[in-house]
Amino acid sequence: MSVRAAGSPGSLQASAVTVAVCTHDRPDKLERLLQSLMRQTCQPGVVLVVDNAPSTDATATLVRRLPGFVYVRETVPGLDFARNRALRESDSEIVAYVDDDAIVAEDWVESIAAVFSESPAIGVCTGKVEALTMTTEGARLFEANGGFGRGDQRIHLPPGAGARPPGLPKPFAAWAFSVGAGVSLAVRRRFALELGGFDEALDMGAVLPGGGDTDMLWRMLEARHHVVYEPRVRAWHEHRADQHGVAQQLLGHGRANIATLTKCVAVAPWRRKPPAAAFLAWRLAKPVVRLARRLVGRDPLPADLLARLVVESWRGLFAYPQALQLAESRRREFGRGDVASQAGPLSRAMPEEN
């Protein structure tokens, strides 16, 4: 099946956007998100619900009940398998991803279309993500640690392309960590496909629970495409309610971040390996620094959690090869589509050295 969205050549309307919702066994949260998508000021061409390895038919039943949505079942477990399925199913210029446990502002699609209309060089747009509620201990802890928010200032990368990013010059890998998260992330479909799609070895659940969004941002920058963080693209995310759940999420993110950076260092052009390796070293040291700050009461996370984060970060150095093996095993077991793992076509994202 191919999902087509109308869009006139030379202009980018909301109808040229496919909204992709990758979901797994959360129909109640999904319905809340779909309701927010039904209230858009400008409707997207398609809203595609990718049901990733579901254990029941609840999501399919929900999508059939609501008007105007397209349902696709992706059998291979893993968020980036679902993201790549959305790239294959869509024929739109832009694919805008949003998590099923979030809701979006009424002008979310319109704002994304406006960003991509500014320049054909823009490959990714991320948006401002705030907490849906601060009434739970888990949400307060997650936000105290920084949350998904990236502030109210627009960032247009690489430097010189638009509004300058704050702070000193950084390697591409560092920039990728500074401009948003996959909760609300839109890509120019052609560019994403040219880069081989999302890396299916990332976002693999307990083995490697994250990294696919950061990896895509990094590869877009390496390929000299522009990345825009636009705070007008607004969404709200429902954080985990209990502190234990948030702690597990932060530990998983810490391990995935290091795994993603290890991959960055391994495949980056030689000229850019040293700054990427320096940033990796800093990210390994950062939990230790935070633990020291916590001992004098200057970090929001508990000391025991920071100590575990030190361990998980170092585990991340060795996690990516294991995740690659698991991804390949899942492809053999469940079958796969035509978007290759980023382990293969990665060289296409790397410009030639002069």
C-alpha positions in Angstrom: 0.0 0.0 0.0 1.2 3.5 -0.8 -0.3 6.5 1.0 -0.4 9.6 -1.1 -0.9 13.1 0.1 -1.6 16.0 -2.3 0.8 18.9 -2.6 1.4 21.4 -5.4 4.9 21.6 -6.8 6.9 24.6 -5.5 4.8 25.0 -2.4 4.4 23.0 0.8 0.9 22.9 2.3 -0.3 20.9 5.3 -1.7 18.4 2.8 1.9 17.5 1.8 2.5 16.1 5.4 1.9 12.6 6.5 1.6 12.3 10.3 3.0 9.0 11.4 2.0 7.6 14.9 4.0 4.6 15.8 2.2 2.8 18.6 2.3 -0.4 20.6 -0.6 -1.6 22.8 -1.7 1.8 24.1 -5.1 2.5 22.6 -6.3 4.8 25.3 -3.3 7.1 25.0 -3.5 6.8 21.2 -7.1 7.9 21.1 -6.3 11.0 23.0 -3.5 11.9 20.5 -5.8 11.2 17.5 -8.4 13.5 18.9 -5.8 16.3 19.0 -4.9 15.6 15.4 -8.6 15.8 14.4 -8.6 19.4 15.8 -5.8 20.7 13.5 -6.2 24.1 11.9 -4.9 22.6 8.7 -5.4 18.9 8.2 -2.5 16.8 7.0 -2.8 14.7 3.9 -2.7 11.5 5.9 -2.6 10.4 9.5 -0.9 7.0 9.4 -1.1 4.7 12.5 1.7 2.1 12.5 0.7 -0.6 14.9 4.0 -2.2 16.0 3.9 -5.9 16.9 0.5 -5.6 18.7 -0.6 -8.3 21.1 -4.4 -7.5 20.5 -6.6 -6.0 17.9 -7.5 -3.0 20.1 -5.6 -0.4 18.1 -7.0 -1.7 14.8 -10.5 -1.5 16.2 -9.9 2.0 17.5 -8.6 3.3 14.1 -11.5 1.7 12.3 -13.9 3.5 14.6 -12.4 7.0 14.1 -12.8 8.7 10.7 -10.0 9.8 8.5 -7.1 7.6 9.7 -5.1 4.9 7.9 -4.0 1.7 9.8 -0.9 -0.3 9.0 0.4 -3.2 11.0 4.2 -3.6 11.3 5.1 -7.1 12.6 8.8 -6.6 13.4 9.1 -5.3 17.0 11.1 -2.1 17.4 10.3 1.6 17.1 12.6 2.2 14.1 11.1 -0.7 12.2 7.8 1.2 12.6 9.3 4.5 11.7 10.8 3.0 8.5 7.4 1.4 7.7 5.9 4.9 7.8 8.6 6.1 5.3 7.7 3.3 3.0 3.9 3.6 3.2 3.9 7.4 2.7 4.3 9.2 -0.6 4.3 12.7 1.0 7.1 15.1 1.0 7.2 15.4 4.8 6.6 12.6 7.4 5.9 14.0 10.9 6.3 11.6 13.8 4.6 12.0 17.1 4.6 9.7 20.1 1.3 8.0 21.0 1.5 9.2 24.6 1.6 12.9 23.5 -0.9 15.4 22.3 -0.2 18.2 19.8 -1.2 21.9 19.5 -3.9 22.7 17.0 -1.4 24.3 14.6 1.2 21.6 14.9 0.8 20.4 11.3 0.5 23.9 10.0 3.7 25.0 11.8 5.7 22.0 10.5 4.6 22.7 7.0 5.6 26.4 7.4 9.1 25.4 8.6 9.8 23.1 5.6 8.5 25.7 3.2 11.3 28.1 4.2 14.0 26.1 2.4 14.4 22.9 0.4 17.6 22.3 2.4 15.7 21.7 5.6 15.8 17.9 6.4 14.4 17.8 9.9 12.1 19.9 12.1 11.8 19.3 15.8 9.5 21.1 18.2 9.0 22.2 21.7 7.8 19.4 24.0 6.5 20.1 27.5 5.0 17.9 30.2 1.3 17.1 29.8 0.9 17.2 33.6 3.1 17.9 36.5 0.9 16.2 39.1 2.9 13.0 39.4 6.3 12.4 41.1 7.6 10.9 38.0 6.8 13.9 35.8 8.3 16.3 38.3 11.5 14.2 38.4 11.7 13.9 34.6 11.3 17.6 34.1 13.8 18.5 36.9 16.3 16.4 34.9 15.6 18.6 31.8 12.7 16.8 30.2 12.3 17.0 26.4 12.2 20.8 26.4 14.7 22.8 24.4 13.6 26.3 25.3 11.8 29.1 23.4 14.7 30.2 21.1 14.7 28.9 17.5 17.8 27.0 16.5 18.7 26.5 12.8 21.7 24.2 12.1 24.3 24.2 10.9 25.6 27.5 12.2 25.3 30.2 9.6 22.2 28.7 8.1 19.9 30.7 10.5 19.6 31.6 14.1 22.9 30.6 15.8 22.8 27.8 18.4 23.7 28.9 21.9 27.2 28.2 23.3 30.5 27.3 21.8 31.0 25.5 18.5 30.2 21.8 18.8 30.6 18.6 16.7 27.6 17.5 14.8 26.9 14.7 17.3 26.7 17.3 20.1 24.3 19.5 18.1 22.1 16.5 17.5 21.5 16.2 21.3 20.6 19.9 21.6 17.6 20.2 19.1 14.8 18.0 20.3 13.5 14.5 20.6 11.5 12.0 18.6 8.4 12.8 20.6 7.8 15.5 17.9 10.0 15.1 14.9 9.4 15.6 11.2 11.7 14.6 8.3 11.9 15.4 4.6 11.1 11.9 3.4 13.4 11.9 0.4 16.4 12.8 2.5 15.6 10.2 5.2 15.4 7.5 2.5 18.6 8.6 1.0 20.3 8.1 4.4 18.9 4.6 4.6 16.0 5.4 7.0 16.2 5.2 10.8 18.7 2.8 12.3 16.7 -0.2 13.2 19.3 -1.4 15.8 18.3 1.6 17.9 15.2 2.0 20.0 15.2 -1.8 20.6 13.4 -1.8 23.9 15.3 -3.1 26.9 18.5 -3.8 24.9 18.9 -0.3 23.6 15.9 1.9 24.5 16.5 5.0 22.4 18.9 6.8 20.0 17.0 6.6 16.7 16.0 10.2 16.8 19.4 11.6 17.7 21.1 9.3 15.2 18.8 10.7 12.4 19.5 14.3 13.4 23.3 13.6 13.4 23.2 11.9 10.0 21.1 14.7 8.5 23.7 17.2 9.6 26.6 15.1 8.4 24.8 15.0 5.0 24.8 18.8 5.0 21.0 19.0 5.4 19.6 21.7 7.7 17.9 20.9 11.1 15.5 23.4 12.6 14.2 23.4 16.2 11.0 25.5 16.1 9.4 26.2 19.5 6.1 27.1 17.7 5.8 23.4 16.9 4.3 22.5 20.2 3.4 19.2 21.8 2.8 17.9 25.3 4.1 14.5 26.5 2.7 12.3 29.3 5.8 11.3 31.3 5.8 8.2 33.4 3.9 8.7 36.6 6.1 6.9 39.1 9.7 7.7 40.0 10.9 4.1 39.4 9.6 4.2 35.8 11.3 7.5 35.2 14.5 6.2 36.7 14.5 3.2 34.4 13.8 5.5 31.4 16.7 7.8 32.3 19.1 4.8 32.7 18.0 3.4 29.4 18.4 6.8 27.7 21.9 7.1 29.2 23.0 3.8 27.8 21.4 4.5 24.4 23.0 8.0 24.2 26.5 6.5 24.6 25.8 3.7 22.2 24.7 6.2 19.6 27.7 8.4 20.1 30.0 5.3 19.9 28.5 4.6 16.5 29.0 8.3 15.6 32.7 8.1 16.4 33.2 4.8 14.6 31.7 5.9 11.3 32.4 9.7 11.2 34.9 10.9 8.6 38.5 11.0 10.1 38.6 14.8 10.3 35.6 14.8 12.6 36.4 11.8 14.7 38.5 13.7 17.3 35.7 16.2 18.3 33.1 13.4 18.3 35.3 11.3 20.5 35.9 14.3 22.8 32.1 14.7 23.1 31.7 11.0 23.8 34.3 11.3 26.6 32.4 14.2 28.1 29.1 12.3 28.0 30.8 9.4 29.8 32.2 11.8 32.4 29.1 13.8 32.8 27.2 11.4 35.2 30.4 11.3 37.4 30.4 15.1 37.5 26.7 15.1 38.3 27.2 12.6 41.1 29.8 14.9 42.6 27.5 17.9 42.3 24.7 15.8 43.9 26.9 15.2 47.0 26.8 18.9 47.6 23.1 19.2 46.8 23.4 20.7 43.3 21.7 18.0 41.1 18.0 17.0 41.0 18.6 13.3 40.7 19.1 11.0 43.7 22.7 9.9 44.3 21.9 6.2 43.9 20.3 6.9 40.5 23.3 8.9 39.3 25.6 6.1 40.4 23.6 3.7 38.3 23.7 6.1 35.4 27.5 6.0 35.5 27.4 2.3 35.1 24.7 2.3 32.4 26.7 5.0 30.4 29.8 2.8 30.3 27.6 -0.2 29.3 26.5 1.8 26.3 30.0 1.6 24.9 29.4 -2.1 24.1 25.6 -2.1 23.5 25.4 -1.2 19.8 26.9 -4.4 18.4 24.5 -6.5 20.5 21.6 -4.4 19.3 22.7 -4.9 15.6 22.6 -8.7 16.2 19.1 -8.5 17.7 17.8 -6.3 14.9 19.0 -8.8 12.3 17.5 -11.7 14.3 14.2 -9.9 14.4 14.3 -9.3 10.6 14.9 -13.0 10.0 12.1 -14.0 12.4 9.4 -11.6 11.4 10.4 -10.4 7.9 11.4 -6.9 6.9 10.6 -4.2 4.4 12.8 -2.5 1.8 14.3 0.2 4.0 17.8 -1.1 4.9 19.3 -0.9 8.3 21.5 2.1 8.7 24.3 -0.4 9.5 24.6 -0.9 5.7 24.1 2.3 3.8 25.7 4.6 6.4 28.4 5.7 4.0 25.8 7.6 2.1 25.5 10.0 5.0 29.2 10.7 5.1 30.5 13.4 2.7 33.8 12.7 1.0 36.8 14.2 2.7 38.8 16.8 0.7 
